[in-house]
Amino acid sequence: MFEQDRKSSESESKVATHEQPQEEVGPISRRGLLQGIGGAGALAAAGGLSLGALKPQIAAGEEIGPTTDNVRRARAARLRRRAANAYLAGPLPNQPCNGDEDHYSDFRAQFSKCLPHNRLGEVRPNAYRALLRALSSGDPGDFDAIPLAAVAQRRLANPQSALKFELTGLDGWGTRMRPAPAFASAEIAAEMGEVYWQALTRDVPFRDYGSDGLVAAGVADLNAFSQTVGPQVGGQVTPGTLFRGETPGDLVGPYISQFLWLPVPYGPSTIEQRYTTPIPGDDRMTDYREWLAIQRGAAPSVPLNFDPQQRYIRDNRGLGEWVHTDVVFQGYFNAALIMLSYGSAALSPTNPYRDDITNQGNFVSFGAPDILDLVTKAGRLSLTGAWYQKWSVHRRLRPEVFAGRLENQVRHRKYYGIHSEIVDSDAVARVFAAQGTRLLPMAFPEGSPTHPAYPAGHATIAGACCTVLKAFFDESFEVPGPVEASRDGLSLDPWYGAPLTLGGEINKLAANISIGRDAAGVHYRSDGIDGLAVGEAQAIGLLADYSRTYNENFAGYELTRFDGQRIRIRNGSVHHI
């Protein structure tokens, strides 16, 4: 026994020390396998022998299984190689940007927070070119040389991670998305109109949208834009579609997903989803000097003022604060725990332990550890796609900066070519009347994070994590005991409207968290809606890799994409169904 262990260890050492660089792009060599893991295992791995013929004799006290250790290792290596080769199948289309960076020599449409700025809030060109040089070269020394403003207390948010590789699922550089709306376009004007109205209505309870006069004014103003954004009924924004997501299920039921309201079974305790939120009207960055200091990376001087009473999410101020302080996978981890509490009936019909396997239980495969691991893994994985798109491709300015450009243009400090529909909008007029500037009222004292806008990091995480949730749970399963927060957020009332399904509420969760960042003032709608697709693509790659790994008879993951297309992911392949 000890001799066998020693020989196995020696064999493993040979595999480690005899790896050749050229094997990274070619098939496993027959000779290399013969030298590294033994002739029988190599022939089996290369197709020379039936793996069944190598089944070892069972002896008392020894490990047992359908293959030998060395054949298992060869199969594991082959599995990883197939997954890697699948990533190389077919060329990727070009990833375009909107051309603003080349069009404007003052970089007016680009992200530059924390870098040196002039009094108009425009980045110093040499500083911005230093950022471009670092992103182009990838040299850590060039990143170290990016200058920050003299008053900067904040730092650029990890631009080098745009160059990080992924070894599971889709690499970040494999994601694709449309160009961000151009700076002078009618689309960004409409998006800014929506963001202004989200700020103006931040304290209106979601339950009052159908009767509130300010909401009615916002609906009328948004319908006046030539490129109205968001879901519509009969070509019009309505109080029932205002600020909603655009995926299946988003327009059914209350504005907030059940997974942000229902109690979360968390081990031996239960978490009630009531949170401390800022007091109504506590908006920031409405003073020009404060705005300029924040663009130069200064920290806010005054913290938020909080209501001591914890409340369920009831309005966009509460939702905005939730997405201000949440951890990467929090909402989706909670959703998974809630859905797991519904039992096997809530699991995906393709889960083999739901109906087919009756003498065993799911756990490491298709059970809670598997589901929770892939949900959280997808959250981190998706950020590499977001950071590649943010830093290496688009570098889109944040809404707070667009509002600063608008303020300077209207005050005739500099003409930026901003679309007249946002300049002349009721939203901007109301903001100016209330605060004396046209700067965007921000929910966060520090304003936006210190990385570009497009796509939203929260949205790519949402897209990835919610895709995994839909793969493991039955999207048609109806949520038992649905609820709705009271107007004051102190209680949960029963929901008696249309049935709410897991699929619809998962999609709504993704939309709430994505658009909640818009409501705080740090993103545009397209950052979130297009970001969902980036996260979804990386999660599908992750599921494709893991669909190869199970021993059970598995029909594959089935789910509905955000665009409504049904897909099956099986044995590394993705099929439309």
VEXDREN-2710 file (C-alpha; in Angstrom, 1 decimal):
% VEXDREN-2710
k/r/px/py/pz
1/MET/0.0/0.0/0.0
2/PHE/2.7/2.5/0.9
3/GLU/4.7/1.4/-2.2
4/GLN/1.7/2.1/-4.3
5/ASP/1.2/5.6/-2.8
6/ARG/4.9/6.3/-3.4
7/LYS/4.7/5.3/-7.1
8/SER/1.6/7.4/-7.5
9/SER/3.3/10.4/-6.0
10/GLU/6.3/9.9/-8.3
11/SER/4.0/9.7/-11.3
12/GLU/2.3/12.9/-10.3
13/SER/5.7/14.6/-10.0
14/LYS/6.6/13.5/-13.5
15/VAL/3.4/14.9/-14.9
16/ALA/4.2/18.3/-13.2
17/THR/7.8/18.5/-14.3
18/HIS/7.4/17.2/-17.9
19/GLU/4.7/19.6/-19.0
20/GLN/5.7/21.4/-22.2
21/PRO/4.5/25.0/-23.1
22/GLN/3.4/23.9/-26.6
23/GLU/0.7/21.6/-25.0
24/GLU/-1.3/24.7/-24.1
25/VAL/-2.6/24.9/-27.7
26/GLY/-2.4/21.3/-29.0
27/PRO/-3.9/17.9/-28.1
28/ILE/-2.3/15.8/-25.3
29/SER/0.6/14.0/-26.9
30/ARG/0.6/10.2/-26.8
31/ARG/4.3/10.1/-25.9
32/GLY/3.9/12.7/-23.1
33/LEU/1.1/10.7/-21.6
34/LEU/3.0/7.4/-21.8
35/GLN/5.9/9.1/-20.0
36/GLY/3.9/11.0/-17.5
37/ILE/1.0/8.8/-16.4
38/GLY/1.7/5.3/-17.6
39/GLY/1.0/3.5/-20.8
40/ALA/-2.4/2.1/-20.1
41/GLY/-3.8/5.4/-18.8
42/ALA/-2.4/7.3/-21.8
43/LEU/-3.8/4.9/-24.3
44/ALA/-7.2/5.1/-22.7
45/ALA/-7.1/8.9/-22.6
46/ALA/-6.0/9.1/-26.2
47/GLY/-8.7/6.6/-27.4
48/GLY/-6.4/3.5/-27.6
49/LEU/-8.3/1.5/-25.0
50/SER/-11.8/1.3/-23.7
51/LEU/-11.9/2.9/-20.2
52/GLY/-14.2/0.1/-19.1
53/ALA/-11.4/-2.4/-19.8
54/LEU/-9.2/-0.6/-17.3
55/LYS/-11.7/-0.9/-14.4
56/PRO/-9.5/-2.1/-11.5
57/GLN/-10.2/-5.2/-9.4
58/ILE/-11.8/-4.3/-6.1
59/ALA/-9.7/-5.1/-3.1
60/ALA/-10.6/-4.6/0.6
61/GLY/-9.2/-1.4/2.1
62/GLU/-8.4/0.2/-1.3
63/GLU/-10.1/3.1/-3.1
64/ILE/-12.6/2.0/-5.8
65/GLY/-14.0/3.6/-8.8
66/PRO/-14.7/3.1/-12.6
67/THR/-11.1/4.1/-13.5
68/THR/-7.6/4.1/-12.1
69/ASP/-6.1/7.2/-10.6
70/ASN/-4.0/7.9/-13.6
71/VAL/-6.9/7.5/-16.1
72/ARG/-8.9/9.9/-13.9
73/ARG/-6.2/12.4/-14.0
74/ALA/-5.9/12.1/-17.8
75/ARG/-9.7/12.5/-18.2
76/ALA/-9.7/15.6/-15.9
77/ALA/-6.9/17.1/-18.0
78/ARG/-8.8/16.3/-21.2
79/LEU/-12.0/17.9/-19.8
80/ARG/-10.1/21.1/-19.1
81/ARG/-8.5/21.1/-22.5
82/ARG/-11.9/20.6/-24.2
83/ALA/-13.3/23.5/-22.2
84/ALA/-10.4/25.7/-23.2
85/ASN/-10.6/24.7/-26.9
86/ALA/-14.3/25.4/-26.9
87/TYR/-13.5/29.0/-26.0
88/LEU/-11.4/29.2/-29.2
89/ALA/-14.2/28.0/-31.4
90/GLY/-15.0/30.6/-34.1
91/PRO/-13.7/34.2/-34.3
92/LEU/-15.1/36.9/-32.0
93/PRO/-16.8/39.9/-33.7
94/ASN/-15.2/43.3/-33.3
95/GLN/-16.0/45.2/-30.1
96/PRO/-16.9/48.7/-31.2
97/CYS/-17.0/51.9/-29.2
98/ASN/-19.0/55.0/-29.9
99/GLY/-16.1/57.1/-31.2
100/ASP/-16.5/60.0/-28.7
101/GLU/-13.0/59.7/-27.4
102/ASP/-11.5/60.4/-30.9
103/HIS/-14.1/63.0/-31.7
104/TYR/-13.6/65.4/-28.8
105/SER/-10.0/66.5/-28.1
106/ASP/-11.1/67.7/-24.6
107/PHE/-12.2/64.1/-23.7
108/ARG/-15.6/65.6/-22.6
109/ALA/-17.4/62.3/-23.0
110/GLN/-14.9/60.1/-21.1
111/PHE/-14.5/59.0/-17.5
112/SER/-11.7/60.8/-15.7
113/LYS/-12.6/60.9/-12.0
114/CYS/-9.6/61.4/-9.6
115/LEU/-7.4/62.7/-12.4
116/PRO/-6.4/66.4/-12.6
117/HIS/-9.2/68.7/-13.9
118/ASN/-9.5/72.3/-14.9
119/ARG/-12.3/74.6/-13.5
120/LEU/-14.8/73.2/-16.0
121/GLY/-14.3/69.7/-14.7
122/GLU/-12.4/68.7/-17.8
123/VAL/-9.6/66.3/-17.5
124/ARG/-6.0/67.5/-18.2
125/PRO/-5.2/65.9/-21.6
126/ASN/-1.8/64.7/-20.6
127/ALA/-3.2/62.9/-17.5
128/TYR/-5.9/61.2/-19.6
129/ARG/-3.3/60.1/-22.2
130/ALA/-1.2/58.6/-19.3
131/LEU/-4.3/56.4/-18.5
132/LEU/-4.6/55.4/-22.1
133/ARG/-0.9/54.6/-22.3
134/ALA/-1.1/52.3/-19.3
135/LEU/-4.2/50.5/-20.6
136/SER/-2.5/50.1/-24.0
137/SER/0.8/48.8/-22.7
138/GLY/-0.4/46.8/-19.7
139/ASP/2.9/47.7/-18.0
140/PRO/2.3/48.0/-14.2
141/GLY/4.9/50.8/-14.2
142/ASP/2.7/52.8/-16.6
143/PHE/-0.3/52.3/-14.3
144/ASP/1.8/53.6/-11.4
145/ALA/2.6/56.7/-13.5
146/ILE/-1.0/57.7/-14.0
147/PRO/-1.2/61.1/-12.2
148/LEU/-4.0/61.9/-9.7
149/ALA/-5.3/65.3/-8.8
150/ALA/-3.5/67.1/-5.9
151/VAL/-6.7/66.9/-3.8
152/ALA/-7.5/63.3/-4.6
153/GLN/-8.2/61.1/-1.6
154/ARG/-9.8/58.4/-3.6
155/ARG/-8.0/56.1/-6.1
156/LEU/-8.8/54.7/-9.5
157/ALA/-10.8/51.5/-9.1
158/ASN/-8.5/48.7/-10.3
159/PRO/-8.0/49.4/-14.0
160/GLN/-5.4/46.7/-14.2
161/SER/-8.1/44.1/-13.6
162/ALA/-9.3/44.8/-17.2
163/LEU/-6.3/42.7/-18.2
164/LYS/-7.1/39.8/-15.8
165/PHE/-7.6/36.3/-17.3
166/GLU/-10.3/33.9/-16.4
167/LEU/-9.7/30.1/-16.4
168/THR/-13.4/29.1/-16.0
169/GLY/-16.2/30.1/-18.2
170/LEU/-16.0/33.0/-20.7
171/ASP/-12.9/35.2/-20.4
172/GLY/-13.7/38.9/-19.8
173/TRP/-12.3/39.9/-23.2
174/GLY/-14.7/37.5/-24.8
175/THR/-17.7/39.6/-23.9
176/ARG/-19.4/41.8/-26.5
177/MET/-21.9/44.7/-26.3
178/ARG/-23.1/47.5/-28.4
179/PRO/-21.4/50.9/-28.3
180/ALA/-22.5/53.2/-25.5
181/PRO/-24.9/55.9/-26.7
182/ALA/-23.0/58.9/-28.0
183/PHE/-22.5/62.0/-25.9
184/ALA/-24.6/64.3/-28.2
185/SER/-27.3/61.7/-29.1
186/ALA/-31.0/61.9/-28.4
187/GLU/-30.7/58.5/-26.6
188/ILE/-28.3/59.8/-23.9
189/ALA/-30.6/62.9/-23.6
190/ALA/-33.5/60.6/-22.8
191/GLU/-31.4/58.6/-20.4
192/MET/-30.4/61.7/-18.6
193/GLY/-34.0/62.8/-18.4
194/GLU/-34.8/59.5/-16.7
195/VAL/-32.0/59.8/-14.3
196/TYR/-33.0/63.4/-13.3
197/TRP/-36.6/62.1/-12.7
198/GLN/-35.3/59.2/-10.6
199/ALA/-33.6/61.8/-8.5
200/LEU/-36.7/64.1/-8.3
201/THR/-39.0/61.2/-7.3
202/ARG/-36.5/59.4/-5.0
203/ASP/-38.8/59.7/-2.0
204/VAL/-42.1/58.8/-3.6
205/PRO/-43.2/55.3/-2.4
206/PHE/-43.5/52.8/-5.3
207/ARG/-47.1/52.1/-4.2
208/ASP/-48.0/55.7/-5.0
209/TYR/-46.7/55.9/-8.5
210/GLY/-50.3/55.6/-9.9
211/SER/-51.5/58.6/-8.0
212/ASP/-48.5/60.9/-7.3
213/GLY/-48.5/64.3/-9.2
214/LEU/-44.7/64.4/-9.4
215/VAL/-44.6/61.0/-11.0
216/ALA/-47.3/62.1/-13.5
217/ALA/-45.2/65.1/-14.4
218/GLY/-42.2/62.8/-14.9
219/VAL/-44.1/60.5/-17.2
220/ALA/-45.3/63.4/-19.3
221/ASP/-41.8/64.8/-19.6
222/LEU/-40.2/61.5/-20.5
223/ASN/-42.8/60.9/-23.2
224/ALA/-41.7/64.2/-24.8
225/PHE/-38.3/62.9/-25.7
226/SER/-37.9/61.6/-29.2
227/GLN/-36.1/58.4/-28.0
228/THR/-38.0/57.4/-25.0
229/VAL/-36.2/54.8/-23.0
230/GLY/-37.5/51.9/-20.9
231/PRO/-40.6/49.7/-21.2
232/GLN/-43.7/51.3/-22.7
233/VAL/-47.4/50.6/-23.3
234/GLY/-48.7/51.7/-26.7
235/GLY/-45.5/53.5/-27.3
236/GLN/-45.7/55.5/-24.1
237/VAL/-44.1/55.4/-20.6
238/THR/-46.8/55.0/-18.0
239/PRO/-46.8/55.1/-14.2
240/GLY/-46.9/51.3/-14.3
241/THR/-43.8/51.1/-16.5
242/LEU/-41.8/54.0/-15.1
243/PHE/-38.2/53.0/-14.1
244/ARG/-39.0/49.3/-14.7
245/GLY/-36.7/46.7/-16.2
246/GLU/-37.1/45.3/-19.7
247/THR/-37.0/41.5/-19.2
248/PRO/-39.8/38.9/-19.0
249/GLY/-41.6/39.4/-15.7
250/ASP/-40.5/43.0/-15.0
251/LEU/-43.9/44.5/-15.4
252/VAL/-45.8/41.9/-13.4
253/GLY/-46.5/42.6/-9.7
254/PRO/-44.9/45.1/-7.4
255/TYR/-41.9/47.2/-8.5
256/ILE/-39.6/45.4/-6.1
257/SER/-38.7/41.8/-6.4
258/GLN/-39.9/39.4/-3.8
259/PHE/-36.3/38.4/-3.1
260/LEU/-35.6/41.9/-1.7
261/TRP/-38.5/41.7/0.7
262/LEU/-39.1/38.1/1.8
263/PRO/-37.3/36.8/5.0
264/VAL/-34.1/35.0/4.3
265/PRO/-33.5/31.6/6.0
266/TYR/-29.9/31.9/7.0
267/GLY/-28.7/28.8/8.8
268/PRO/-30.1/28.8/12.3
269/SER/-31.5/32.3/12.0
270/THR/-33.8/34.2/9.7
271/ILE/-33.0/37.6/8.3
272/GLU/-35.7/40.2/8.0
273/GLN/-35.0/42.4/5.0
274/ARG/-35.4/45.8/6.8
275/TYR/-32.6/48.3/6.4
276/THR/-31.5/51.7/7.6
277/THR/-31.9/54.3/4.9
278/PRO/-31.0/58.1/4.5
279/ILE/-33.7/60.6/5.5
280/PRO/-35.9/62.0/2.7
281/GLY/-34.3/64.8/0.8
282/ASP/-30.7/64.1/1.7
283/ASP/-29.3/64.7/-1.8
284/ARG/-25.7/65.7/-2.5
285/MET/-23.3/67.3/-5.0
286/THR/-25.8/70.1/-5.9
287/ASP/-23.2/72.8/-5.3
288/TYR/-20.7/73.4/-8.1
289/ARG/-17.6/73.7/-5.9
290/GLU/-18.5/70.4/-4.2
291/TRP/-19.1/68.8/-7.6
292/LEU/-15.7/69.9/-8.9
293/ALA/-13.9/68.7/-5.8
294/ILE/-15.6/65.3/-6.1
295/GLN/-14.5/65.0/-9.7
296/ARG/-10.9/65.6/-8.6
297/GLY/-11.2/62.7/-6.2
298/ALA/-11.8/64.5/-3.0
299/ALA/-13.7/62.7/-0.3
300/PRO/-17.1/64.0/0.8
301/SER/-17.0/66.3/3.8
302/VAL/-20.4/65.4/5.3
303/PRO/-21.8/61.9/5.7
304/LEU/-25.3/60.9/5.0
305/ASN/-28.1/61.5/7.6
306/PHE/-29.9/58.3/8.4
307/ASP/-33.4/57.5/9.6
308/PRO/-32.9/55.4/12.8
309/GLN/-36.0/53.4/11.9
310/GLN/-35.2/50.3/9.8
311/ARG/-37.6/49.8/6.9
312/TYR/-38.4/47.5/4.0
313/ILE/-37.4/48.9/0.6
314/ARG/-40.3/51.2/-0.4
315/ASP/-38.8/53.9/-2.6
316/ASN/-35.8/54.7/-4.7
317/ARG/-33.9/56.2/-1.8
318/GLY/-34.1/53.0/0.0
319/LEU/-33.2/50.9/-3.1
320/GLY/-30.4/53.3/-3.9
321/GLU/-28.9/52.9/-0.4
322/TRP/-29.2/49.1/-0.6
323/VAL/-27.1/49.0/-3.8
324/HIS/-24.7/51.5/-2.2
325/THR/-23.6/49.1/0.5
326/ASP/-24.5/45.6/-0.7
327/VAL/-21.7/43.0/-1.2
328/VAL/-21.1/41.5/-4.6
329/PHE/-23.4/38.5/-4.6
330/GLN/-25.7/39.4/-1.6
331/GLY/-29.0/39.7/-3.3
332/TYR/-28.6/36.5/-5.4
333/PHE/-27.3/34.5/-2.5
334/ASN/-30.3/35.5/-0.5
335/ALA/-32.6/34.6/-3.4
336/ALA/-31.1/31.2/-3.7
337/LEU/-31.6/30.6/0.1
338/ILE/-35.2/31.6/-0.2
339/MET/-35.8/29.4/-3.2
340/LEU/-34.1/26.4/-1.6
341/SER/-36.5/26.7/1.3
342/TYR/-39.3/25.9/-1.1
343/GLY/-38.1/22.3/-1.5
344/SER/-37.5/20.1/-4.5
345/ALA/-40.6/21.3/-6.3
346/ALA/-38.9/24.7/-6.9
347/LEU/-35.8/23.1/-8.5
348/SER/-35.4/23.0/-12.3
349/PRO/-37.2/20.2/-14.0
350/THR/-33.8/19.1/-15.5
351/ASN/-32.3/18.6/-12.0
352/PRO/-32.0/14.8/-11.9
353/TYR/-32.7/14.7/-8.1
354/ARG/-36.1/16.4/-8.5
355/ASP/-37.9/13.4/-10.1
356/ASP/-35.5/10.8/-11.6
357/ILE/-33.2/9.8/-8.7
358/THR/-35.3/8.5/-5.8
359/ASN/-32.8/6.6/-3.7
360/GLN/-30.2/9.4/-3.3
361/GLY/-30.3/13.1/-2.4
362/ASN/-28.6/16.0/-4.1
363/PHE/-25.8/17.9/-2.3
364/VAL/-22.4/18.4/-3.8
365/SER/-24.1/17.9/-7.2
366/PHE/-27.3/19.8/-7.9
367/GLY/-27.8/20.7/-4.3
368/ALA/-27.3/23.8/-2.1
369/PRO/-23.5/23.7/-2.1
370/ASP/-23.4/23.4/-5.9
371/ILE/-26.0/26.2/-6.4
372/LEU/-24.6/28.6/-3.9
373/ASP/-21.0/28.1/-5.1
374/LEU/-21.9/28.8/-8.8
375/VAL/-24.1/31.8/-7.9
376/THR/-21.3/33.5/-6.0
377/LYS/-18.6/32.4/-8.5
378/ALA/-20.6/33.9/-11.3
379/GLY/-20.7/37.2/-9.5
380/ARG/-17.0/37.6/-9.3
381/LEU/-16.4/36.1/-12.8
382/SER/-18.7/38.7/-14.3
383/LEU/-16.6/41.6/-13.0
384/THR/-13.8/40.8/-15.4
385/GLY/-16.1/41.3/-18.3
386/ALA/-17.4/44.5/-16.8
387/TRP/-13.9/45.9/-16.1
388/TYR/-12.6/44.9/-19.6
389/GLN/-15.5/46.8/-21.2
390/LYS/-15.3/49.8/-18.8
391/TRP/-11.5/50.4/-19.0
392/SER/-10.3/48.8/-22.2
393/VAL/-13.2/49.8/-24.5
394/HIS/-15.7/52.5/-23.6
395/ARG/-14.5/54.7/-20.7
396/ARG/-17.9/56.4/-20.6
397/LEU/-18.5/59.4/-18.4
398/ARG/-20.8/59.2/-15.4
399/PRO/-24.2/61.0/-15.3
400/GLU/-22.9/63.4/-12.7
401/VAL/-20.3/64.6/-15.1
402/PHE/-22.8/64.9/-18.0
403/ALA/-24.9/67.1/-15.7
404/GLY/-21.8/69.2/-15.0
405/ARG/-21.3/69.7/-18.7
406/LEU/-24.9/70.7/-19.1
407/GLU/-24.6/73.2/-16.2
408/ASN/-21.5/74.8/-17.9
409/GLN/-23.2/74.9/-21.3
410/VAL/-26.3/76.6/-20.1
411/ARG/-24.3/79.1/-18.1
412/HIS/-22.3/79.8/-21.4
413/ARG/-19.0/78.8/-20.0
414/LYS/-18.5/76.3/-22.9
415/TYR/-20.7/74.9/-25.6
416/TYR/-20.6/71.1/-25.5
417/GLY/-23.2/70.2/-28.2
418/ILE/-25.6/68.6/-25.6
419/HIS/-28.9/67.6/-27.2
420/SER/-31.6/70.3/-26.8
421/GLU/-34.2/67.8/-25.5
422/ILE/-32.4/67.4/-22.2
423/VAL/-31.4/71.0/-21.9
424/ASP/-35.0/72.2/-22.4
425/SER/-36.6/69.4/-20.3
426/ASP/-39.0/69.8/-17.4
427/ALA/-36.7/67.6/-15.3
428/VAL/-33.8/70.0/-15.6
429/ALA/-36.0/73.1/-15.1
430/ARG/-37.3/71.5/-11.8
431/VAL/-33.9/70.7/-10.6
432/PHE/-32.7/74.2/-11.3
433/ALA/-35.7/75.7/-9.5
434/ALA/-35.1/73.6/-6.4
435/GLN/-31.3/74.0/-6.0
436/GLY/-30.1/76.8/-8.2
437/THR/-27.9/74.5/-10.4
438/ARG/-28.6/71.9/-13.0
439/LEU/-26.3/69.4/-11.4
440/LEU/-27.7/66.0/-10.8
441/PRO/-28.9/65.5/-7.1
442/MET/-26.9/62.4/-6.0
443/ALA/-27.9/59.9/-3.4
444/PHE/-24.2/59.1/-2.5
445/PRO/-22.1/61.8/-0.9
446/GLU/-19.0/60.6/-2.9
447/GLY/-21.0/60.4/-6.1
448/SER/-20.1/57.6/-8.5
449/PRO/-17.4/55.0/-8.0
450/THR/-14.0/55.7/-9.5
451/HIS/-14.4/53.6/-12.6
452/PRO/-16.2/54.2/-15.9
453/ALA/-19.9/53.9/-16.3
454/TYR/-20.5/51.4/-19.2
455/PRO/-21.4/48.7/-18.4
456/ALA/-22.6/48.9/-14.8
457/GLY/-20.7/46.5/-12.5
458/HIS/-23.9/45.8/-10.5
459/ALA/-25.7/44.9/-13.7
460/THR/-23.1/42.5/-15.0
461/ILE/-23.1/40.8/-11.6
462/ALA/-26.9/40.7/-11.7
463/GLY/-26.9/39.3/-15.2
464/ALA/-24.5/36.5/-14.3
465/CYS/-25.9/35.5/-10.9
466/CYS/-29.5/35.6/-12.1
467/THR/-28.6/33.4/-15.1
468/VAL/-27.3/30.8/-12.7
469/LEU/-30.4/31.0/-10.5
470/LYS/-32.6/30.5/-13.6
471/ALA/-30.5/27.5/-14.5
472/PHE/-31.0/25.7/-11.2
473/PHE/-34.6/26.7/-10.4
474/ASP/-38.0/26.2/-12.1
475/GLU/-38.8/29.6/-13.6
476/SER/-42.6/28.7/-13.8
477/PHE/-42.8/27.9/-10.0
478/GLU/-45.1/30.4/-8.3
479/VAL/-43.8/32.3/-5.3
480/PRO/-45.8/31.2/-2.2
481/GLY/-47.1/34.0/0.0
482/PRO/-46.0/37.0/-2.1
483/VAL/-45.8/40.4/-0.3
484/GLU/-45.5/44.1/-0.9
485/ALA/-44.0/46.7/1.4
486/SER/-46.3/49.3/3.0
487/ARG/-46.0/52.9/2.1
488/ASP/-44.0/53.7/5.2
489/GLY/-41.8/50.6/4.8
490/LEU/-42.6/49.3/8.3
491/SER/-44.5/46.2/7.3
492/LEU/-45.1/43.7/4.5
493/ASP/-48.6/43.4/3.2
494/PRO/-50.0/40.4/1.3
495/TRP/-49.9/40.7/-2.5
496/TYR/-53.2/39.7/-4.0
497/GLY/-52.5/40.5/-7.7
498/ALA/-51.3/38.3/-10.5
499/PRO/-49.2/35.2/-9.6
500/LEU/-45.5/35.9/-9.4
501/THR/-43.1/33.2/-10.8
502/LEU/-39.5/32.5/-9.8
503/GLY/-38.3/33.4/-13.3
504/GLY/-40.1/36.8/-13.3
505/GLU/-38.9/37.7/-9.8
506/ILE/-35.4/36.6/-10.6
507/ASN/-35.4/38.9/-13.7
508/LYS/-37.0/41.7/-11.6
509/LEU/-34.2/41.3/-9.0
510/ALA/-31.7/41.8/-11.7
511/ALA/-33.5/44.9/-13.0
512/ASN/-34.0/46.3/-9.4
513/ILE/-30.4/46.1/-8.6
514/SER/-29.2/47.5/-12.0
515/ILE/-31.7/50.3/-12.2
516/GLY/-31.4/51.0/-8.5
517/ARG/-27.9/52.3/-9.3
518/ASP/-29.5/54.7/-11.9
519/ALA/-31.9/55.9/-9.2
520/ALA/-28.9/56.8/-7.0
521/GLY/-27.5/58.9/-9.9
522/VAL/-24.4/56.9/-10.7
523/HIS/-25.5/55.1/-14.0
524/TYR/-27.7/55.5/-17.1
525/ARG/-30.3/52.9/-18.1
526/SER/-28.1/51.5/-20.9
527/ASP/-25.3/50.8/-18.4
528/GLY/-27.6/48.4/-16.6
529/ILE/-29.7/46.9/-19.4
530/ASP/-26.7/46.2/-21.7
531/GLY/-24.6/45.2/-18.7
532/LEU/-27.1/42.4/-17.9
533/ALA/-26.2/40.8/-21.3
534/VAL/-22.5/40.9/-20.5
535/GLY/-23.0/39.1/-17.2
536/GLU/-25.4/36.6/-18.8
537/ALA/-22.8/35.7/-21.5
538/GLN/-20.1/35.0/-18.8
539/ALA/-22.5/32.9/-16.7
540/ILE/-23.5/30.9/-19.8
541/GLY/-19.8/30.1/-20.3
542/LEU/-19.5/29.1/-16.7
543/LEU/-22.5/26.8/-16.9
544/ALA/-21.2/25.3/-20.1
545/ASP/-17.9/24.4/-18.4
546/TYR/-19.7/22.9/-15.4
547/SER/-22.3/21.0/-17.5
548/ARG/-19.4/18.7/-18.5
549/THR/-18.5/17.7/-15.0
550/TYR/-21.5/15.7/-13.6
551/ASN/-21.7/11.9/-13.3
552/GLU/-25.5/11.9/-13.1
553/ASN/-27.7/11.5/-16.2
554/PHE/-28.2/15.2/-16.8
555/ALA/-30.4/16.6/-19.6
556/GLY/-28.6/20.0/-19.2
557/TYR/-29.4/23.4/-17.7
558/GLU/-32.4/25.1/-19.2
559/LEU/-33.2/28.7/-18.8
560/THR/-34.8/31.8/-20.4
561/ARG/-32.3/34.5/-21.4
562/PHE/-33.1/38.1/-20.7
563/ASP/-34.2/38.6/-24.3
564/GLY/-36.8/35.8/-23.9
565/GLN/-34.9/33.1/-25.8
566/ARG/-35.0/29.7/-24.2
567/ILE/-31.7/27.8/-24.2
568/ARG/-30.3/24.4/-23.1
569/ILE/-26.7/24.1/-21.9
570/ARG/-25.5/20.5/-22.0
571/ASN/-22.1/18.9/-22.2
572/GLY/-20.4/22.2/-22.9
573/SER/-22.7/23.2/-25.7
574/VAL/-25.5/25.8/-25.9
575/HIS/-28.6/25.2/-27.9
576/HIS/-31.8/27.2/-28.6
577/ILE/-35.0/25.4/-27.7
END
